[in-house]
Amino acid sequence: MTTPAVTATRMLPEHAEQVLAIYRAGIDGGDATFEETAPTWEAFDASRLAEHRLVALDGGGRVLGWAAAAAVSDRCAYAGVVEHSVYVHPDARGLGVGLALLRALLASTDAAGIWTVQSGIFPENTASLALHAKAGFRTVGTRERLGRHRGRWRDVVLVERRSPAVA
């Protein structure tokens, strides 16, 4: 498969069905999240920052992946810290879609004065760990046996990226 022409753009309600299908595929894979089911669009929409939600579209308008950020806390000391997610359609993995989304998300958060973008990744999700390293994230550490998922304890690798635009 050749690398598709990808456009990262603002996530809109008309992308909802495809975004949630990609999220479900990640959940079903077992190494993307502790979540067991995808939320409704209303819950998804309410839990992520509208100005930091992106989709990657191919030339025909098909959603190949998405990235979104959520505030980690409503305390003012954490105003510049977000947790993010990035998901790629199974058919588009390994084609640069995730990196394009992550770079666009980081440009968005940098422009908004967000100084830390972080995420927790299962250590078995080596593709996500490699993607984040390529995008300039560093591993902070591993939270061992953080939670039970599908009947077993799971570790979570905490990664973060500090904005070079925020002093």
C-alpha positions, 0 to 999 in steps of 0.5 A: 500500500502506498502512503495516502495523501493526508490532510490533518484538519479540525474534527467536526461532528460529521466525522463522528461515526468514523472517529468512533469506529476507529476508536472501537478498533483500537479498543478491540485490539486490546493494547490501546486503552483501558476503555472497554467500549467507545463512548457516545459522540456526545460523551466524546465531544464533551470530554475533549478540548474542541480546539485540539481535536483533529482528523486525518483525511484522505483525498476522498474525505475518509477519516484515516485517524484522529488525535485529541487532547483533554485537560488533565485537571481544572486546577489553574496550575495545570492549565498548560497540561493536556493528555492526548490520544491518537488513533489510526484506522487499521488499514492506514497504520504504518503510513505516517498518518499517526505522525502527521496527526501528532505533529499537527496536534503539537502545533496546535497545543504549542500555539495555545501555550500548552507546555506539556502534552502527555499520554499513558501507553501500554508497553506492548503498544510498541508502535505507539511508543515508537511514534511518540519518540519520533515526535519528540516525546520522552519516557517519564517512567512506567507505572506498574500494575496501574490497572486491571484490563481484561483480567490482568494487571497492566503497566502504563508507560508515561510519555510527555513532550514539553513545548519548545515554544513555552518558556 
